[in-house]
Amino acid sequence: MTGIVPRLALRGGTRDAPSNRIHAMSPRKSDPKARQSLIEVGARLLAEGGPSALSARRVAAEAGGSTMGVYTHFGGMRGLVREIVYEGFSRLQNHMTGVAKTDDPVADMAMLGHAYRYNAQSNSHLYAVMFGGLSLAGFSLSDNDRQHGRYTLSNVVECASRCVAAGRFSPLDADLIAHQMWFATHGLVTLELGNYLVEPWDADRCFEMQLVRLMIGAGDTPERAARSVARARMRFDAEFLGRSGPAVPEPGSEARSPGCLCER
């Protein structure tokens, strides 16, 4: 039998063609770079152009491949959308872990809120798919998909624990505090993305005021909460937006109180 194989390979008759075609179409080892490229292109198209921008043909073309790659790596568009959802949570995690830990854990907590909101603003269509507000290519979140992104909440849990340890928050369960922060921030961001928050209660004004109230509700004093939230705002402008501004006033100087947030 070993002598037959070379002869079959060299013969060009029609009887040998099906065997050659089958061999040529045998599964190839998945290219992780091509796979990641498809995910990144799909996430970008969704974030920039919304659901109408997402198709196997366009994703493949912008990734420099063919539509076959979508089926090879993901089994179709539904599989790709699932990975895009996971990519969305990865982006959120990158924003959250980019928040530095300082000796003011309440300001750090406010910064996590800013990071969450900034990620949603930067990836609004992606954000909608991540939390099941949008269905694409027949894909809908399973129970496992819904729980996948929960790892991002661990950043808030850890920060809540530091706030409690510093005596800024009441000795409550850190997981409960983190969930309360998440509920409130997610709700405001969802309303903002839907363009429901308008003057005089625009999103910026409501967000700052909500952060102060959340910190007070967790056990902080109004004065310290307002000060930490103001400090977080300065940090966000510098670290996320690249803008510089006046330093936060030192203790004893005039600081903005929660009431003042309503009077801007």
Protein Blocks (a to p, Z undefined) as FASTA:
>chain_A
ZZmmmmmmmpccfklmmmmmmmmmpccdddfklmmmmmmmmmmmmmmnojmlpcfklmmm
mnopafklmmmmnopaklmmmmmmmmmmmmmmmmmmmpccdfblklmmmmmmmmmmmmmm
mmmmlmmmmnopaceehiacdfklmmmmmmmmmmmmmmmmmmmmnomaccddfklmmmmm
mmmmmmmmmmmmnopaccfbbfklmmmmmmmmmmmmnopafklmmmmmmmmmmmmmmmmn
opacdddddehiacddfklmmmZZ
